[in-house]
Amino acid sequence: MTLASPPCHAPMHVGSAGPASAAPRPPGPRQGTDVRLDYRWHLRKVMAVRGMYATTDLRPLLAERGFRLSQSQVYRLVAERPVRLNLHVLMALLDILDCSMEELIEPVTAGRSPAAEPGPAAGHASEREAGPVPPQAGHASEDAGPAPQRPGQAQVLPG
């Protein structure tokens, strides 16, 4: 007995999550709530557990799998939390490190941990110990609410 799946070109209704013939999804635990999810990136820790302590150890292993990344790209991949990541590179990392996705990427609720912040500052003790950074002129303070996710549209002035 074989089960037929709906074709990829099945008609879609505007606002639906699947083909028109698909049954509605039962509500999940997060549906309808204002939960913001984030993640922690554990590449450096997973590398260390496997005896890889330098970002230069990773570059030739990625190249063997067809990913020719510059040394600075590999450094940022290890030292910073990636915002965008090619899934083929992710699969190569899982293969190189012989680990699961759950070991590399830990889902967390947004705003729970300094490790969830993007950039290298989350991993450097000297910057963590420096204490809070005062808001810069022209920047919103933390009390002003969340910052906009993207800048507004640029205006071209006659000139």
C-alpha positions in Angstrom: 0.0 0.0 0.0 1.5 3.3 -1.0 0.4 6.7 0.2 0.2 9.5 -2.3 1.3 13.0 -1.3 -0.3 16.1 -2.8 1.6 17.5 -5.7 3.8 20.6 -5.1 1.6 22.6 -7.4 -1.6 22.0 -5.5 -3.9 25.1 -5.2 -3.3 27.3 -2.2 -5.7 29.5 -0.5 -4.5 33.0 0.5 -3.3 32.9 4.1 -3.3 29.1 4.3 -0.2 27.0 5.3 -0.7 24.2 2.8 -2.7 22.8 -0.1 -6.4 23.5 -0.3 -7.2 19.9 0.3 -5.1 19.6 3.4 -6.8 19.3 6.8 -6.4 22.3 9.1 -3.5 22.0 11.6 -4.5 21.5 15.2 -3.3 24.5 17.3 0.2 24.0 18.6 1.6 25.1 21.9 2.9 28.4 20.5 0.1 29.2 18.0 -1.7 32.4 19.0 0.9 33.5 21.6 3.5 36.2 21.4 6.5 34.0 22.1 9.7 35.2 20.5 12.2 32.5 19.8 15.9 32.8 19.5 18.9 30.5 19.5 22.3 29.9 20.9 25.1 29.0 18.6 27.5 26.4 20.0 30.0 25.8 17.2 33.1 26.8 19.2 32.1 24.6 22.1 31.4 21.6 19.8 34.7 22.1 18.0 36.5 22.2 21.4 34.9 19.0 22.6 36.3 17.4 19.4 39.8 18.8 19.9 39.5 21.6 17.4 40.6 24.8 19.1 41.5 27.0 16.1 39.2 28.3 13.4 42.0 27.4 10.9 41.2 23.7 11.7 37.8 24.0 10.1 38.7 25.7 6.9 40.3 22.7 5.1 37.6 20.4 6.2 35.0 22.7 4.7 37.0 22.9 1.5 37.1 19.1 1.3 33.3 19.3 1.1 33.3 21.9 -1.6 33.0 25.1 0.6 35.8 27.5 -0.1 35.3 30.0 2.6 37.9 32.8 3.4 39.6 32.7 6.8 37.6 35.7 8.0 34.3 33.9 6.9 35.3 30.8 8.9 36.3 33.0 11.9 33.0 34.7 11.9 31.1 31.4 11.6 32.9 30.1 14.7 33.2 33.3 16.8 29.9 35.0 16.1 26.3 33.8 16.0 25.3 33.6 12.3 22.1 35.4 11.3 22.0 33.6 7.9 23.5 30.2 7.2 23.6 28.2 4.1 21.9 24.9 4.9 24.5 23.0 2.9 27.3 24.6 5.1 25.3 23.5 8.2 25.1 20.0 6.9 28.9 20.0 6.2 29.5 21.2 9.8 27.3 18.4 11.2 29.3 15.9 9.1 32.7 17.4 10.0 31.9 17.5 13.7 29.8 14.3 13.7 27.2 16.0 15.8 23.4 16.7 15.7 21.7 19.9 14.9 20.6 20.2 18.5 24.3 20.2 19.7 25.0 23.2 17.4 21.8 25.2 17.7 19.9 25.5 21.0 16.5 27.1 20.8 15.8 29.7 23.5 13.2 32.3 24.3 14.4 35.7 23.1 16.0 38.0 25.6 16.9 35.2 28.1 20.7 35.1 27.8 23.7 37.3 26.8 24.9 34.3 24.7 21.8 34.9 22.5 23.2 38.3 21.4 24.8 38.4 17.9 28.4 39.3 17.5 31.7 38.3 19.2 31.1 40.3 22.3 29.1 37.5 23.9 32.2 35.3 23.9 34.9 37.7 25.0 35.5 38.1 28.8 37.1 41.5 28.5 34.0 43.0 26.9 31.7 41.2 29.3 33.6 42.4 32.4 33.6 46.0 31.2 30.0 46.5 32.4 27.1 48.1 30.7 27.7 50.4 27.8 26.0 53.7 28.1 23.6 54.5 25.2 25.1 56.5 22.4 23.7 59.8 21.2 21.1 59.2 18.6 20.4 55.6 19.7 17.3 54.4 21.6 17.9 53.3 25.1 16.8 49.8 26.3 13.8 51.4 28.1 12.5 52.8 24.8 11.3 49.3 23.7 12.5 47.0 21.0 14.5 48.6 18.1 13.0 48.4 14.6 14.1 45.3 12.7 15.1 47.1 9.6 15.8 50.7 8.5 13.2 52.8 6.9 13.2 53.5 3.1 15.8 55.9 1.9 14.7 59.2 0.3 16.4 60.6 -2.7 16.7 64.3 -2.5 16.9 66.5 -5.7 20.2 67.9 -6.1 
